[in-house]
Amino acid sequence: MARTRKSGSNRKCVLRAGLTMASVAVAAMLLLGSCIGDKLEPCPPGATRVFFPYERALRITSQADSIGVIRGIQPEDMNNLSQMDLYIFDAETDGYLGKYTDLSPGVGTTDRYSMTLVNLAPGRYKFVAWGGLKRTDYAVAPVTPVEQVSTFRDFSVNYMFTGDTVTADIDKLFYGVNDNVVIVGGDSVDVPLRQDTYTFNITLGGTAVTPDDQFRVAITDNNNHYDFSNAPITAPKYTYLSYFHPVVNYADDETYEVTTTRRTLLVDRDREPIMRIYRNGETWRLRGYEEGINLVALVLNYEKRGIHIDFSAMYEFDIRITVDGNADDYTSMSVNVEIGDWKVTSNDTELF
């Protein structure tokens, strides 16, 4: 459970326009203001400062001792966020109380980005944060929540797209919750964030890969709909599509390679996102991976070398697929798949 800390009132902030919310302590409407960042005049005494700690692992390599960890959301992540939404609920009744939206969370921030809520009455609350919920990309239900009538269980987030394919790039999405915020006055509260987006850097090479062909990656899943506990809601399957592009500056005597980066929504141990390769508009049947490549099973191969995979802190993976032989002759081709710099056998049972 995230902790709640007491802090002084000597921090700097920008006072923003507020919204009304029902007090947990008394039946009155209070003004909820917000101070953002570390600039300008001091925050009012008794304000509640909300921080968003974030932990992520550096890209995994073959040596366990070279895995690094970054704590605190980084400026490059924050600067690309379209907005930060903080939803306030009554911790005892789960009733909706209000929301604050910062439409420019990356402006002038460091890794200690924060919001400060003014005149939040003493009591117990549940804070839910979403970072990157662009209204052009996501629909939040209910559209018009009613204070103390709408509840936590009524809320959901849905990534919007047309048809059954996603071709657009997906911006990073963050989620956080602190379900036991005790406000006394002048508090400092943590709402720990995790990413809900995962990046796969995919390289395709080998003698069967030539400049005469066009390649796309297709990742099929059904992870576009979530409740406010960040649990996926059952939805139809759909496919993320991205074109491969030639690796630049390859020499004439080198094997031709293509590469792409595809970001998807939530990946976890119990999910089964399936990756397939399209060649010239048709599914390319790869020997040993006739049903596609299960990306979660592929990533979890790391654990056979003693590295625990934590999808709540590991968000980016490098995959290399090498196809040798005749691209049109399934029986004669040789297919190797690597995660990081570890080669995986086609039955997903060993690393070597």
N, C-alpha and C positions, 0 to 999 in steps of 0.2 A: 504493500500500500504506500502510496506517495506520502511524503511527510509535509507537515505544515510548520513553517518556521516563523519566529518573531523577528521583526526587523525594526530599525529606527526609521525616522522620517526625514533623513538628510539626503535621500536620493533625489535626482532630478527627473522631471517628466514634463510632457506636454499635455495640458488639460484639453480633453475633447468633449464634444457634445454628447449628451447622455441619452439613455432610454429609461422608461419606467419599468419597475418590477415590483411584485408583491413581496412584502417583508415576511420572513418566516416568523419573526418574533411578534409583530403586531400587524393588525389588519389595516395597513396603510400603504399607499403608493409612494415609493422612494425613488429619487433620482439616482441612476447608475451612470456615473461618468467614467472616463478612462484616461489614464496617462500612459504615453507610449515612449519607450526608449529611455535615454539618460540625458535629456537636454532641457534647457530653459528653467522655469521657476520650480521651486520645491513642490512635491506632492502635498496635498492637505493632510494634516494630522489624522490618524485613524484610517487612512486609505489602505486597501488590500492590494498588495503587489503580487502578480501572477507571473511566474517564470515557467519556461517550457524546456526542461532539460531533455537532451537527445543523445543517444549513444549509438554509434555505428562502428562496425569493424572495417578496417581498411581491406582492400581487395586481398583475398586469400591467395597465398602462394604455396609451394610444395613443402615449405619448412614451417612447422608450427610456431617456432620462436620468432618468425618474421611477421606474424599477424599483429597489426597494431589496432588500437581502438581510439576513436575520437569521441569525446564527450562534450556535449553542447552543440546545438545546431549551428552550422557553419554559415558565414556570410554568403558564400556562393549558393547555398541552398535557400537561405532566407531572401536573398535578392531576387530570386526567380519565383518566389511565391506571389500569387496574384492577390491573396488575402488570407487573413487569419480570423477564424470565427470561434468565439467562446460562448458556449451555451451554459446557462445556469439553471439547475433544478433543485428542488427541495429534497434533501437527502432522506427524509423520513417518508414523504408521500410520493416522491418521484414526479411531483407536479412541475410543469414548466414555469419558470419565473422571468426569463429574459435572455437576451443575446447581445453580444457586442461584436462588431465586425470592423477589423482594421484593413482598409483597402490598399495600404502601402506599407506592409510590415518590414520590407527590406530597406527602406529609406534611412540611411544613416545608422543602421543597427550594427551591433557586434554580436558575438555568440551569446550575449546575455540579454537578448531581446526579451521584453516583458510588457505586460499591460498592467495598469493600476486602476482598480475599481474604487470609486469614491462613493461614500455613503451606503456601503453594503452592510445591512444590519447584522448584529451578532446572531449566530445560529449555525446550523449544520446544512451544508450544501453539497451538491454533486456538480463538478465542473467537467464539461466535455469540450475538447478542442478539435477543430479540423483546420488544417493548413492546406490551402490550395484548392478550395471548393469554388472554382470559377463557375459562375452561374450559367455561362454558355456551355459548360461541359457536364455539370451535375445538377440533378434535381433533388431538393431536400423536401421531405414530407414530415409533417403537414405543411402546406404552403403558408397558411395563416394560423399558427398555433395560438391557442387561447391560454392566458396565464392561469395556472392552478387547475385548469380543466384538461388541457393536453398533458400527457405524461411522457416520461422517458421512453417507455415501450412503444409509443406512437411514432417515434422519429426514425427515419431511415434516409440513406443516401443512395442515389442511383446514378451511375455513369451513363450518359445519354449518347446514343449513336443510331444510325439508320441501317436497317437491314440486319445482317448477321455477321458483318465484318467491321473491324476497326482499322483504318489506314492512317489516321491522324496520329501525330506524336502525342503522348500523354505526359503532362507535366507531373512533377513529383507531388504526391499527396501524403499528408501527415495526419495522424490520429493520436489523441491523448485523452486520458480520463483520470480524475481523482474523485473517488466516490465517497470520501469522508473528509470534507473540508470544514473545519471548525473555525469560525470567524469570531474573534474577540474584539479586534480593533488594532490597526497597525500591523497586521499579519503579512507574512510572506509565504506564498503557496506555490508548490511545484505541481505542474501537470505534465508528467513525462510523455514525450512524444515517441512514436515509432513511425517508420515509413510504411505506407500501404502500396508503394510502387517498387517494382523490381526491374533491374536492368540486365539484359543478356547481350553481351558482346560476342557476336558469332562470326567466325571465319570459316570459309568453305574453300577447299583446295584439293589438289590431287590431279592426276593425269586425265580424269574424266571431266574435269571442270575446265571449259575452254571459253575464249572470248566470243565464240559463235552462239553461245547459249545465254538465255536470260534466267536469272534465279531469284526466287522470293522465299522468305521464311514465313511459315504459318504456325501460330501458337494458338491452340484451341483450349478454351476454359469457359467457366460460367461465373466469374468473380466480379461482376459489375454492380452488385446490389448488396448493401450492408445495413444492419441495424446500428443503433448508437452504442452498442457494446463492441462494435467492430466485427461482429460475426456475419459471415456471408448469408444472404437470404437466397433460397433456391431460385434459380433463374435459368432460362434457356442457354444452351452453349452458343458461343460465338467465336470468331477467329480474329486474332491480331495479324495483320499482314504488313510486311516491309520488304522492299526490294534490296537485293545485294548490289553493292557497287565495287568496281575493281579496286584492288589495293594499288595505290599510286606508286609510280616509279619502280615497278618491277622490271627486272632486266629480261632481255630476250631469252636468256638461257635459264631463267628461273621458271618454276611452275606457276601458272596463272592462279591467282587467288581473288576471291571476292569477300567482302565483309559488310556487316550491317549491325546496327544496334537497335534492339526492340525493347521498349519499356512496357511492362504489363502491370495490372493491378495485383491484388493480394496473392502472395504465394506462401504456403505453409506446409508443414509436414504431412498433413492429411489431404492435401490437394493433388490433383493429377493433371497439370497442364501438359498437353501433348504437342511436341514440335515436329513439323514435317517440312520438307523442302519441295518447292515447286520448281520444275525445270520446263521452261517454255510454256508456262500456263498449265501444266499437268503435274499431278503429284508424282514426285520422283521416288520410286520404290527402292529403298536402300537395303541391301542384303544385311540381315541380322537385326534390322529395325523396321520390319514390315508394317508394324502398327504405329510407327512413329517413335519418337524419343520422349520418354517421361522425364521432364526437366527436374522434378523434385527428386525422383530416384537417382538421376544423374548427379545432382548436387550432393545428395546424401552419401555418395560413394566416398566423400572426404572422410566420413566417420570411420571407414575401414583402416584409415591411417592415424586414428587417434585424435582427430579434430572434430569437436562437437559443433554441429551446425545449428545456429540460432537464427531463425528467419526473422526474429524481431529486431536483430541488430546487423544482419548481413543482407545486403541489398543488391550487390553487383557481382556478376559471375562471367568469366571468360570461357567460351566454348569453341573448340576447333573440330571441324569435321573434314576428314580426308577421304576422298573417293578415288580409287585407282582402278584402271581397267577400262572396259568399254561401257560408256554411259548408258547405252541402249541394251546391254546384255546383263540382265540381273544376275544370272548364274555365275558369271565370271568376275564380277566386280569385287573389290576389297574395300571395306568401310572401317575406318577407325574414328572413334570419338574421344576427344580429350576434354577434361574439365580442368581449368588452370593449365598446368603442364603435366597432368597425370592422364595416362591413357586408360580407357575403360573398355573391357571386353564387351562383345555384343550382347551377352546375356546379363550384363550388369552385376556380375558377381565378383569381379576382381579389379584391382588396380595394379599396374606394373609400370 
